[in-house]
Amino acid sequence: MNVLSDRLVNLFGALAVGITDRIKKAAFDPTIPGGGETTAAIVVIGHATGLSIDELGRVLGLSHAGTVRLVDRLVAAGFAVRSKALRGRRAVALMLTEAGETRLSAILQRRNETLSEILSHVSNADRLVLERIAETILAQMSDDAVSALTICRLCDERRCYNCPMDAFGMLESSTHRVDP
């Protein structure tokens, strides 16, 4: 019999909220205008160079107008550039600038330090079990490339070989995904 205990469900929910809060706090950069969604946009554009404004909006759950304003802030801050997309006459491809890449590295470094500190209290054996459990759960949480990238919008893809989200493919407009 496979019965979830009320305690496990509650602990899992509290864990998810606690980790999310710490990731958001670590990834937040007060020098970037627009807060958390701007930070997430930098990571997403880094994951999927060349994605369109529409795709970025779908990943971040923003309206088209909201996404355009977000991209305007990134461009004005010197973190991203718009270029002509490979597909579609009116489509725009988004890419990080050198300053955006530098900011991306700093965001991901703070995120990784925060998560490493949390996991440092877990034994090596339990970490291996946790890794398998996380893979199993993540593989069931997505239906397509957009929802996969939404889940991974603050991930460090350079450190996630054999990512369970790779099974969902890339966004149509992105030109690459970095795999080690």
C-alpha positions in Angstrom: 0.0 0.0 0.0 1.4 3.4 -1.0 -0.1 6.0 1.4 1.4 9.4 1.8 1.5 10.5 5.4 0.1 13.9 6.3 3.5 14.6 8.0 5.5 13.9 4.8 3.1 16.0 2.7 3.5 18.9 5.2 7.3 18.5 5.6 7.7 18.4 1.8 5.6 21.6 1.4 7.5 23.4 4.1 10.8 22.3 2.5 9.7 23.5 -0.9 8.7 26.9 0.5 11.9 27.2 2.6 14.2 26.3 -0.3 12.3 28.6 -2.7 12.6 31.5 -0.3 16.3 31.0 0.1 16.9 30.7 -3.6 15.0 33.9 -4.3 16.9 35.7 -1.6 20.3 34.4 -2.9 19.4 35.2 -6.5 18.0 38.6 -5.9 20.3 41.4 -6.9 19.2 44.9 -5.7 21.4 46.5 -8.4 19.2 44.9 -11.1 16.0 46.9 -11.8 12.8 45.0 -11.6 13.5 42.4 -8.9 13.1 38.7 -9.1 11.6 38.3 -12.5 14.5 40.3 -14.0 16.9 38.0 -12.3 15.0 34.9 -13.6 15.0 36.5 -17.1 18.8 36.7 -17.1 19.1 33.0 -16.2 16.5 32.0 -18.8 18.1 34.0 -21.6 21.4 32.4 -20.5 19.8 28.9 -20.7 18.1 29.5 -24.1 20.1 32.1 -26.1 18.0 33.4 -29.0 14.6 32.8 -27.4 11.9 35.2 -28.4 10.1 37.7 -26.2 7.0 35.6 -26.4 8.8 32.5 -25.2 10.5 34.4 -22.4 7.0 35.7 -21.3 5.6 32.2 -21.4 8.4 30.8 -19.3 8.2 33.6 -16.7 4.3 33.7 -16.7 4.2 37.4 -17.9 2.0 39.2 -20.3 3.5 40.3 -23.6 3.5 43.9 -22.5 5.1 43.0 -19.1 7.8 40.9 -20.9 8.5 43.8 -23.3 9.0 46.1 -20.4 11.2 43.6 -18.7 13.4 43.2 -21.8 13.6 47.0 -22.1 15.0 47.1 -18.6 17.5 44.4 -19.3 18.6 46.1 -22.5 18.8 49.6 -20.8 20.9 48.0 -18.0 23.3 46.5 -20.6 22.5 42.9 -19.7 20.8 41.8 -22.9 20.5 42.7 -26.5 17.8 42.2 -29.1 18.8 40.8 -32.5 17.0 39.6 -35.5 15.6 36.1 -35.0 16.4 33.2 -37.2 12.7 32.6 -37.7 10.0 35.1 -38.5 10.4 38.6 -39.9 9.2 40.4 -36.8 10.6 38.1 -34.2 13.4 39.2 -32.0 16.1 37.0 -30.5 17.3 37.7 -27.0 20.9 37.3 -26.0 23.0 38.2 -22.9 25.8 40.7 -23.3 29.1 40.2 -21.6 27.8 42.2 -18.6 24.7 39.9 -18.6 26.9 36.8 -18.7 28.9 38.2 -15.8 25.7 38.9 -13.9 24.4 35.4 -14.7 27.6 33.8 -13.2 27.2 35.9 -10.0 23.5 35.0 -9.6 24.2 31.3 -10.1 27.2 31.3 -7.8 25.1 32.8 -5.0 22.3 30.3 -5.6 24.8 27.4 -5.6 26.4 28.6 -2.4 23.0 28.8 -0.7 21.9 25.4 -1.8 25.3 23.8 -1.0 25.0 25.2 2.5 21.5 23.7 2.9 22.7 20.3 1.6 25.9 20.3 3.7 23.7 19.2 6.7 22.7 16.0 4.8 24.9 12.9 4.7 26.5 11.8 1.5 24.4 8.6 1.4 21.2 10.7 1.9 22.3 13.1 -0.8 22.4 10.3 -3.3 18.9 9.2 -2.3 17.7 12.8 -2.5 19.2 13.2 -6.0 17.3 10.2 -7.2 14.1 11.4 -5.6 14.5 14.9 -7.0 15.0 13.5 -10.5 11.9 11.3 -10.2 9.7 14.1 -9.0 11.1 16.7 -11.6 10.5 14.3 -14.5 6.8 14.2 -13.6 6.4 18.0 -13.3 6.7 19.1 -16.9 4.8 18.5 -20.1 6.9 20.5 -22.6 9.9 22.7 -23.1 8.2 25.8 -21.8 7.1 24.2 -18.5 10.5 22.5 -18.2 12.4 25.9 -18.5 9.9 27.5 -16.2 10.8 24.9 -13.5 14.5 25.4 -14.3 14.4 29.2 -14.6 16.9 29.7 -11.7 18.9 26.5 -12.3 22.6 26.3 -13.2 22.4 24.1 -16.2 26.2 23.8 -16.4 26.1 21.7 -13.3 23.1 19.5 -14.3 24.3 16.8 -16.5 21.6 14.4 -17.6 19.0 16.9 -16.6 15.6 15.3 -16.3 14.1 18.3 -18.1 16.2 17.7 -21.3 13.6 15.1 -22.2 11.2 17.9 -23.0 13.5 19.5 -25.6 14.5 23.1 -26.3 12.4 26.1 -27.0 11.7 26.6 -30.7 13.7 29.8 -31.1 16.7 29.0 -28.8 20.0 28.4 -30.5 21.7 26.3 -27.9 21.7 24.7 -24.6 25.0 24.2 -22.8 25.6 20.6 -21.9 28.9 19.6 -20.3 
